[in-house]
Amino acid sequence: MKGEPLSSTLEPAVETPMVGKSVITLDDLSIHQIQELLHKAQYIDSHRKQVAHTCEGRVLATLFYEPSTRTRLSFETAMLRLGGKVIGFAGAQLASVTKGETIADTLKTVSNYVDVVAIRHPKEGAALVASRAASVPVINAGDGG
């Protein structure tokens, strides 16, 4: 549940230095961390039944300030297949940004409701701003167009 590292519920048990950390750019990751992520993904793909409840009780926020079908649905499907829930919006017109709320303001609030955030924004650097404001890990689902 919230506060318990997700990787602790996935086999094989490998200490993951990424637990609780945001993923903003691949340049921030070591080769070892990238290999670990790929290894975990491969394990999940080949053990779908065993990991079907891994994210039970967890919530992903998908904050998509620009149109995206494949990326948004990929994140949402992955969370649902792992037993989690998804909240969010698709399109800036559906967000409080239309009332002048900043990304930082949105993330400070939304991160109190969820365990992880996936954000897509047309402005370069938006995911980094989001990760600095959030109290949960943020995944960059695309920024800068």
Backbone as a printed PyTorch tensor [residue, N CA C, xyz], in Angstrom:
tensor([[[  0.8280,  -1.1780,   0.0000],
         [  0.0000,   0.0000,   0.0000],
         [  0.8750,   1.2460,   0.0000]],

        [[  0.2490,   2.4210,   0.1740],
         [  1.0200,   3.6600,   0.1000],
         [  2.1450,   3.6170,   1.1230]],

        [[  3.3280,   3.9230,   0.6630],
         [  4.4950,   3.9080,   1.5260],
         [  5.3330,   2.6590,   1.3910]],

        [[  4.7150,   1.5510,   0.9710],
         [  5.4570,   0.3050,   0.7690],
         [  6.0180,   0.3050,  -0.6450]],

        [[  7.3190,   0.0710,  -0.7950],
         [  7.9110,   0.0690,  -2.1340],
         [  7.2720,  -0.9730,  -3.0370]],

        [[  6.8830,  -0.5610,  -4.2240],
         [  6.2690,  -1.4610,  -5.1880],
         [  7.2010,  -2.5950,  -5.5490]],

        [[  8.4830,  -2.3010,  -5.6980],
         [  9.4080,  -3.3450,  -6.1340],
         [  9.5280,  -4.4570,  -5.1100]],

        [[  9.1760,  -4.1960,  -3.8520],
         [  9.2690,  -5.2450,  -2.8500],
         [  8.2120,  -6.3140,  -3.0750]],

        [[  7.1920,  -6.0120,  -3.8760],
         [  6.1440,  -6.9810,  -4.1400],
         [  6.3450,  -7.7130,  -5.4600]],

        [[  7.3880,  -7.3710,  -6.1850],
         [  7.6730,  -8.0130,  -7.4620],
         [  8.8810,  -8.9170,  -7.3420]],

        [[  8.7770, -10.1090,  -7.8740],
         [  9.9260, -11.0120,  -7.9290],
         [ 10.6150, -10.8130,  -9.2580]],

        [[ 11.8240, -11.1170,  -9.4510],
         [ 12.7310, -11.5450,  -8.4030],
         [ 13.1050, -10.3700,  -7.5090]],

        [[ 13.3550, -10.6890,  -6.2470],
         [ 13.6640,  -9.6480,  -5.2680],
         [ 15.0240,  -9.0420,  -5.5670]],

        [[ 15.0010,  -7.8630,  -6.0980],
         [ 16.2240,  -7.1430,  -6.4220],
         [ 16.1140,  -5.7790,  -5.7590]],

        [[ 17.1460,  -5.3790,  -5.0650],
         [ 17.1350,  -4.0470,  -4.4790],
         [ 17.1340,  -3.0260,  -5.6100]],

        [[ 16.1660,  -2.1600,  -5.6020],
         [ 16.0170,  -1.1850,  -6.6700],
         [ 16.2920,   0.2060,  -6.1330]],

        [[ 17.3850,   0.8150,  -6.5520],
         [ 17.6700,   2.1620,  -6.0840],
         [ 16.6790,   3.1890,  -6.6180]],

        [[ 15.7440,   2.7760,  -7.4520],
         [ 14.7810,   3.6970,  -8.0470],
         [ 13.4830,   3.7820,  -7.2620]],

        [[ 13.2950,   2.9540,  -6.2600],
         [ 12.0450,   2.9530,  -5.5140],
         [ 11.7630,   4.3520,  -4.9770]],

        [[ 10.5770,   4.8490,  -5.2890],
         [ 10.1700,   6.1570,  -4.8040],
         [ 10.7590,   7.3340,  -5.5560]],

        [[ 11.4550,   7.0810,  -6.6440],
         [ 12.0940,   8.1620,  -7.3980],
         [ 11.3360,   8.4470,  -8.6890]],

        [[ 11.3850,   9.6840,  -9.1000],
         [ 10.7620,  10.0950, -10.3550],
         [ 11.6250,   9.6850, -11.5390]],

        [[ 10.9680,   9.5190, -12.6910],
         [ 11.6760,   9.2390, -13.9410],
         [ 11.3350,  10.3820, -14.8950]],

        [[ 12.2820,  11.3030, -15.0420],
         [ 12.0540,  12.4860, -15.8640],
         [ 12.7510,  12.3580, -17.2100]],

        [[ 13.9750,  11.8660, -17.2090],
         [ 14.7220,  11.6640, -18.4460],
         [ 15.6290,  10.4560, -18.2830]],

        [[ 15.8610,   9.7340, -19.3580],
         [ 16.7560,   8.5750, -19.2900],
         [ 18.1690,   8.9800, -18.9050]],

        [[ 18.5360,  10.2220, -19.1750],
         [ 19.8690,  10.7000, -18.8020],
         [ 20.0840,  10.6870, -17.2920]],

        [[ 18.9880,  10.6870, -16.5220],
         [ 19.0870,  10.6550, -15.0620],
         [ 19.3290,   9.2470, -14.5240]],

        [[ 19.2110,   8.2420, -15.3910],
         [ 19.3300,   6.8490, -14.9640],
         [ 20.6730,   6.2650, -15.3600]],

        [[ 21.1600,   5.3870, -14.5110],
         [ 22.3870,   4.6640, -14.8470],
         [ 22.0310,   3.5040, -15.7730]],

        [[ 23.0250,   2.9420, -16.4000],
         [ 22.8080,   1.7560, -17.2440],
         [ 22.2040,   0.6430, -16.3890]],

        [[ 22.6990,   0.4870, -15.1710],
         [ 22.1910,  -0.5430, -14.2560],
         [ 20.7010,  -0.3290, -13.9710]],

        [[ 20.2900,   0.9070, -13.7200],
         [ 18.8840,   1.1890, -13.4460],
         [ 18.0110,   0.8980, -14.6620]],

        [[ 18.4760,   1.2470, -15.8400],
         [ 17.7210,   0.9600, -17.0620],
         [ 17.5980,  -0.5450, -17.2580]],

        [[ 18.6860,  -1.2740, -17.0450],
         [ 18.6530,  -2.7320, -17.1670],
         [ 17.6880,  -3.3340, -16.1510]],

        [[ 17.6730,  -2.7980, -14.9320],
         [ 16.7530,  -3.2730, -13.9050],
         [ 15.3050,  -3.0590, -14.3160]],

        [[ 15.0140,  -1.8780, -14.8490],
         [ 13.6570,  -1.5910, -15.3110],
         [ 13.2310,  -2.5580, -16.4120]],

        [[ 14.1090,  -2.7960, -17.3560],
         [ 13.7980,  -3.7240, -18.4460],
         [ 13.6160,  -5.1440, -17.9240]],

        [[ 14.4280,  -5.5360, -16.9540],
         [ 14.3200,  -6.8630, -16.3480],
         [ 12.9720,  -7.0090, -15.6350]],

        [[ 12.5800,  -5.9880, -14.8610],
         [ 11.2840,  -6.0210, -14.1680],
         [ 10.1400,  -6.0880, -15.1800]],

        [[ 10.2280,  -5.2980, -16.2470],
         [  9.1820,  -5.3010, -17.2720],
         [  9.0570,  -6.6710, -17.9200]],

        [[ 10.1910,  -7.2900, -18.1990],
         [ 10.1870,  -8.6260, -18.7950],
         [  9.5620,  -9.6370, -17.8320]],

        [[  9.8900,  -9.5210, -16.5560],
         [  9.3180, -10.4190, -15.5550],
         [  7.7980, -10.2450, -15.4880]],

        [[  7.3530,  -8.9920, -15.4290],
         [  5.9180,  -8.7150, -15.3620],
         [  5.2060,  -9.2780, -16.5840]],

        [[  5.7850,  -9.0810, -17.7540],
         [  5.1770,  -9.5590, -18.9940],
         [  5.0460, -11.0770, -19.0180]],

        [[  6.0120, -11.7720, -18.4610],
         [  5.9810, -13.2390, -18.5080],
         [  5.3140, -13.8690, -17.2820]],

        [[  4.9070, -13.0660, -16.3100],
         [  4.2610, -13.5770, -15.0960],
         [  2.9980, -12.7700, -14.7840]],

        [[  2.1850, -12.5410, -15.7850],
         [  1.0190, -11.6640, -15.6350],
         [  0.0820, -12.0870, -14.5090]],

        [[ -0.1880, -13.3740, -14.3880],
         [ -1.1070, -13.8240, -13.3380],
         [ -0.5200, -13.6050, -11.9500]],

        [[  0.7680, -13.8530, -11.8110],
         [  1.4090, -13.7100, -10.5050],
         [  1.4720, -12.2520, -10.0430]],

        [[  1.5130, -11.3180, -10.9650],
         [  1.6470,  -9.9020, -10.5930],
         [  0.3360,  -9.1250, -10.7400]],

        [[ -0.7550,  -9.8320, -11.0120],
         [ -2.0340,  -9.1800, -11.3080],
         [ -2.5520,  -8.2900, -10.1800]],

        [[ -2.1160,  -8.5130,  -8.9600],
         [ -2.6050,  -7.7150,  -7.8290],
         [ -1.5040,  -6.8680,  -7.1950]],

        [[ -0.3910,  -6.7270,  -7.8840],
         [  0.7640,  -6.0060,  -7.3560],
         [  0.4340,  -4.5710,  -6.9650]],

        [[ -0.4100,  -3.9180,  -7.7250],
         [ -0.7330,  -2.5080,  -7.4580],
         [ -2.0930,  -2.3310,  -6.7930]],

        [[ -2.6320,  -3.4080,  -6.2520],
         [ -3.9130,  -3.3200,  -5.5640],
         [ -3.8060,  -2.2940,  -4.4350]],

        [[ -4.7700,  -1.4030,  -4.3700],
         [ -4.7620,  -0.3660,  -3.3480],
         [ -3.9470,   0.8610,  -3.7180]],

        [[ -3.3700,   0.8650,  -4.9040],
         [ -2.5570,   1.9950,  -5.3560],
         [ -3.2940,   2.7420,  -6.4670]],

        [[ -2.9630,   4.0240,  -6.5950],
         [ -3.6400,   4.8660,  -7.5780],
         [ -2.6020,   5.6240,  -8.4050]],

        [[ -2.7990,   5.5960,  -9.7150],
         [ -1.9890,   6.3470, -10.6750],
         [ -2.8010,   7.5400, -11.1560]],

        [[ -2.1900,   8.7140, -11.1680],
         [ -2.8170,   9.8910, -11.7810],
         [ -2.1990,  10.0960, -13.1510]],

        [[ -3.0330,  10.1780, -14.1680],
         [ -2.5620,  10.4980, -15.5170],
         [ -2.9840,  11.9340, -15.8070]],

        [[ -1.9930,  12.8210, -15.8210],
         [ -2.2500,  14.2440, -16.0590],
         [ -1.7250,  14.5850, -17.4410]],

        [[ -2.6130,  14.5500, -18.4080],
         [ -2.2390,  14.7540, -19.8040],
         [ -2.7690,  16.1030, -20.2760]],

        [[ -1.8570,  17.0750, -20.3380],
         [ -2.1930,  18.4380, -20.7320],
         [ -2.2540,  18.5970, -22.2480]],

        [[ -1.9210,  17.5590, -22.9750],
         [ -2.0050,  17.5940, -24.4350],
         [ -2.5170,  16.2440, -24.9150]],

        [[ -3.0610,  16.2020, -26.1200],
         [ -3.6400,  14.9650, -26.6270],
         [ -2.6290,  13.8220, -26.7050]],

        [[ -3.0900,  12.6650, -26.3300],
         [ -2.2950,  11.4470, -26.4370],
         [ -3.2460,  10.2800, -26.2910]],

        [[ -3.1660,   9.3600, -27.1830],
         [ -3.9950,   8.1700, -27.0630],
         [ -3.1470,   6.9990, -26.6100]],

        [[ -2.1420,   6.6560, -27.3730],
         [ -1.3350,   5.4620, -27.0650],
         [ -0.6170,   5.5700, -25.7270]],

        [[ -0.0020,   6.7070, -25.4610],
         [  0.7610,   6.8450, -24.2150],
         [ -0.1540,   6.7880, -23.0020]],

        [[ -1.2350,   7.5480, -23.0340],
         [ -2.1670,   7.5590, -21.8970],
         [ -2.7610,   6.1800, -21.6660]],

        [[ -3.2250,   5.5540, -22.7340],
         [ -3.8220,   4.2270, -22.5850],
         [ -2.8030,   3.1840, -22.1470]],

        [[ -1.5500,   3.3340, -22.5420],
         [ -0.5020,   2.4060, -22.1000],
         [ -0.3200,   2.4780, -20.5920]],

        [[ -0.2270,   3.6860, -20.0530],
         [ -0.0840,   3.8470, -18.5980],
         [ -1.3100,   3.3120, -17.8720]],

        [[ -2.4910,   3.6790, -18.3550],
         [ -3.7190,   3.2650, -17.6910],
         [ -3.9040,   1.7540, -17.7380]],

        [[ -3.6530,   1.1540, -18.8860],
         [ -3.7840,  -0.2960, -19.0170],
         [ -2.8100,  -1.0240, -18.1070]],

        [[ -1.5720,  -0.5580, -18.0540],
         [ -0.5740,  -1.1960, -17.1920],
         [ -1.0260,  -1.1680, -15.7370]],

        [[ -1.4930,  -0.0270, -15.2630],
         [ -1.9220,   0.0760, -13.8670],
         [ -3.1170,  -0.8230, -13.5970]],

        [[ -4.0740,  -0.8330, -14.4990],
         [ -5.2550,  -1.6760, -14.3210],
         [ -4.8920,  -3.1560, -14.3370]],

        [[ -3.9950,  -3.5560, -15.2230],
         [ -3.5790,  -4.9630, -15.2840],
         [ -2.8350,  -5.3990, -14.0300]],

        [[ -2.2360,  -4.4470, -13.3290],
         [ -1.5340,  -4.7630, -12.0870],
         [ -2.4440,  -4.6050, -10.8680]],

        [[ -3.7320,  -4.3740, -11.1170],
         [ -4.7050,  -4.3290, -10.0290],
         [ -4.9170,  -2.9700,  -9.4020]],

        [[ -4.3080,  -1.9220,  -9.9610],
         [ -4.4500,  -0.5810,  -9.4100],
         [ -5.6030,   0.1780, -10.0330]],

        [[ -5.7320,   1.4140,  -9.6170],
         [ -6.7750,   2.2970, -10.1310],
         [ -6.1160,   3.5040, -10.7950]],

        [[ -6.9020,   4.2070, -11.6250],
         [ -6.3940,   5.3590, -12.3640],
         [ -7.3770,   6.5140, -12.2300]],

        [[ -6.8260,   7.7060, -11.9560],
         [ -7.6100,   8.9370, -12.0190],
         [ -6.8290,   9.9070, -12.8950]],

        [[ -7.4810,  10.9350, -13.3880],
         [ -6.7360,  11.9110, -14.1740],
         [ -7.5930,  12.6330, -15.1740]],

        [[ -6.9070,  13.2880, -16.0900],
         [ -7.5940,  14.0210, -17.1430],
         [ -6.7740,  13.9440, -18.4170]],

        [[ -7.4670,  14.1580, -19.5250],
         [ -6.8180,  14.1720, -20.8370],
         [ -7.2230,  15.4640, -21.5260]],

        [[ -6.3340,  16.4360, -21.4880],
         [ -6.5920,  17.7190, -22.1230],
         [ -6.5490,  18.8570, -21.1240]],

        [[ -5.7920,  19.8900, -21.4350],
         [ -5.6290,  21.0310, -20.5290],
         [ -6.9570,  21.7100, -20.2230]],

        [[ -7.8960,  21.6500, -21.1610],
         [ -9.1830,  22.2940, -20.9490],
         [ -9.9590,  21.6460, -19.8090]],

        [[ -9.5680,  20.4410, -19.4080],
         [-10.2380,  19.7410, -18.3170],
         [ -9.5440,  19.9610, -16.9800]],

        [[ -8.4530,  20.6780, -16.9660],
         [ -7.6740,  20.8940, -15.7510],
         [ -7.9040,  22.3000, -15.2060]],

        [[ -7.5070,  22.5010, -13.9600],
         [ -7.6480,  23.8180, -13.3390],
         [ -6.6760,  24.8410, -13.8950]],

        [[ -5.8230,  24.4160, -14.8320],
         [ -4.9130,  25.3580, -15.4910],
         [ -5.7220,  26.4460, -16.1960]],

        [[ -6.9320,  26.1250, -16.6110],
         [ -7.7850,  27.1180, -17.2680],
         [ -8.2000,  28.2160, -16.2910]],

        [[ -8.0750,  27.9420, -14.9770],
         [ -8.3850,  28.9360, -13.9480],
         [ -7.1150,  29.5870, -13.4090]],

        [[ -5.9730,  29.2690, -14.0340],
         [ -4.7200,  29.8850, -13.6180],
         [ -3.8780,  29.0550, -12.6690]],

        [[ -4.2870,  27.8390, -12.3720],
         [ -3.5080,  26.9840, -11.4730],
         [ -2.2210,  26.5390, -12.1600]],

        [[ -1.1160,  26.5770, -11.4510],
         [  0.1700,  26.1630, -12.0090],
         [  0.3270,  24.6510, -11.9250]],

        [[  1.2940,  24.1270, -12.6650],
         [  1.6070,  22.6950, -12.5880],
         [  2.0000,  22.3390, -11.1620]],

        [[  2.8180,  23.1830, -10.5450],
         [  3.2570,  22.9180,  -9.1700],
         [  2.0610,  22.8520,  -8.2250]],

        [[  1.1140,  23.7840,  -8.3580],
         [ -0.0780,  23.7680,  -7.5090],
         [ -0.8730,  22.4820,  -7.7100]],

        [[ -1.0580,  22.1100,  -8.9650],
         [ -1.8010,  20.8860,  -9.2730],
         [ -1.1260,  19.6730,  -8.6530]],

        [[  0.1890,  19.5730,  -8.8120],
         [  0.9170,  18.4070,  -8.3070],
         [  0.9450,  18.3470,  -6.7930]],

        [[  1.0180,  19.4820,  -6.1350],
         [  0.9850,  19.4840,  -4.6650],
         [ -0.3120,  18.8750,  -4.1660]],

        [[ -1.4020,  19.1880,  -4.8420],
         [ -2.7020,  18.6620,  -4.4390],
         [ -2.8890,  17.2180,  -4.8820]],

        [[ -2.6960,  16.9550,  -6.1680],
         [ -2.9440,  15.6190,  -6.7170],
         [ -2.0680,  14.5660,  -6.0490]],

        [[ -0.8330,  14.9070,  -5.7270],
         [  0.0630,  13.9020,  -5.1420],
         [ -0.3850,  13.4610,  -3.7520]],

        [[ -1.3120,  14.1940,  -3.1400],
         [ -1.8810,  13.7480,  -1.8660],
         [ -2.9130,  12.6370,  -2.0530]],

        [[ -3.3980,  12.4680,  -3.2780],
         [ -4.4470,  11.4870,  -3.5480],
         [ -3.9270,  10.1870,  -4.1410]],

        [[ -2.7130,  10.1970,  -4.6560],
         [ -2.2360,   9.0780,  -5.4770],
         [ -0.8700,   8.5740,  -5.0080]],

        [[ -0.4350,   7.4900,  -5.6360],
         [  0.8620,   6.8900,  -5.3200],
         [  1.9250,   7.2110,  -6.3600]],

        [[  1.5060,   7.5740,  -7.5580],
         [  2.4250,   7.8950,  -8.6500],
         [  1.6740,   8.7430,  -9.6780]],

        [[  2.4190,   9.5980, -10.3810],
         [  1.8300,  10.4840, -11.3900],
         [  2.5490,  10.2840, -12.7190]],

        [[  1.7790,  10.1670, -13.7870],
         [  2.3280,  10.2080, -15.1500],
         [  1.8380,  11.5220, -15.7520]],

        [[  2.7680,  12.3450, -16.2330],
         [  2.3950,  13.6600, -16.7600],
         [  2.9120,  13.8390, -18.1790]],

        [[  2.0530,  14.4100, -19.0160],
         [  2.4300,  14.7710, -20.3860],
         [  2.0330,  16.2320, -20.5700]],

        [[  2.9840,  17.0250, -21.0460],
         [  2.7530,  18.4690, -21.1390],
         [  3.5030,  19.0220, -22.3480]],

        [[  2.9310,  20.0080, -23.0370],
         [  3.6070,  20.5450, -24.2220],
         [  4.8500,  21.3850, -23.9080]],

        [[  4.9820,  21.8470, -22.6690],
         [  6.1090,  22.7150, -22.3220],
         [  7.3000,  21.8880, -21.8220]],

        [[  8.4570,  22.1020, -22.4450],
         [  9.6690,  21.4120, -22.0140],
         [  9.9970,  21.7990, -20.5730]],

        [[ 10.3180,  20.8020, -19.7630],
         [ 10.6540,  21.0380, -18.3620],
         [  9.4820,  20.9050, -17.4140]],

        [[  8.2820,  20.7320, -17.9460],
         [  7.0950,  20.6380, -17.0950],
         [  7.1510,  19.4300, -16.1650]],

        [[  7.6530,  18.3090, -16.6510],
         [  7.7300,  17.1090, -15.8100],
         [  8.6980,  17.3120, -14.6500]],

        [[  9.7790,  18.0140, -14.8840],
         [ 10.7330,  18.3050, -13.8130],
         [ 10.0870,  19.2020, -12.7610]],

        [[  9.3710,  20.2260, -13.1960],
         [  8.6450,  21.1020, -12.2690],
         [  7.6590,  20.2670, -11.4540]],

        [[  6.9430,  19.3820, -12.1320],
         [  5.9730,  18.5190, -11.4580],
         [  6.6480,  17.6440, -10.4100]],

        [[  7.7800,  17.0550, -10.7630],
         [  8.4660,  16.1460,  -9.8300],
         [  8.9700,  16.8800,  -8.5950]],

        [[  9.3440,  18.1220,  -8.7460],
         [  9.8290,  18.9090,  -7.6010],
         [  8.6900,  19.3090,  -6.6660]],

        [[  7.4880,  19.4410,  -7.2080],
         [  6.3380,  19.8470,  -6.3980],
         [  5.6060,  18.6650,  -5.7700]],

        [[  5.7150,  17.5010,  -6.3770],
         [  4.9560,  16.3290,  -5.9360],
         [  5.5990,  15.6460,  -4.7350]],

        [[  4.7580,  14.9990,  -3.9410],
         [  5.2480,  14.2080,  -2.8110],
         [  5.3110,  12.7230,  -3.1540]],

        [[  5.0390,  12.3900,  -4.4190],
         [  5.1070,  11.0060,  -4.9110],
         [  5.9400,  11.0020,  -6.1940]],

        [[  6.3750,   9.8250,  -6.6460],
         [  7.1450,   9.7720,  -7.8960],
         [  6.3370,  10.2650,  -9.1000]],

        [[  7.0460,  10.9260, -10.0150],
         [  6.4520,  11.4370, -11.2490],
         [  7.1700,  10.7830, -12.4220]],

        [[  6.3940,  10.3390, -13.3990],
         [  6.9430,   9.7580, -14.6170],
         [  6.6540,  10.7190, -15.7640]],

        [[  7.6910,  11.0820, -16.4850],
         [  7.5450,  11.9600, -17.6400],
         [  6.9900,  11.1430, -18.8040]],

        [[  5.7550,  11.4420, -19.1820],
         [  5.1180,  10.7600, -20.3050],
         [  5.2300,  11.5960, -21.5740]],

        [[  6.1190,  12.5890, -21.5310],
         [  6.3710,  13.4450, -22.6830],
         [  6.2140,  14.9060, -22.3190]],

        [[  7.2580,  15.6800, -22.5660],
         [  7.1380,  17.1250, -22.3970],
         [  7.9490,  17.8240, -23.4780]],

        [[  7.4730,  18.9780, -23.8510],
         [  8.1650,  19.7400, -24.8770],
         [  7.7140,  19.4590, -26.2850]],

        [[  6.5190,  18.9250, -26.4410],
         [  5.9610,  18.7430, -27.7770],
         [  6.2820,  17.4420, -28.3350]]])
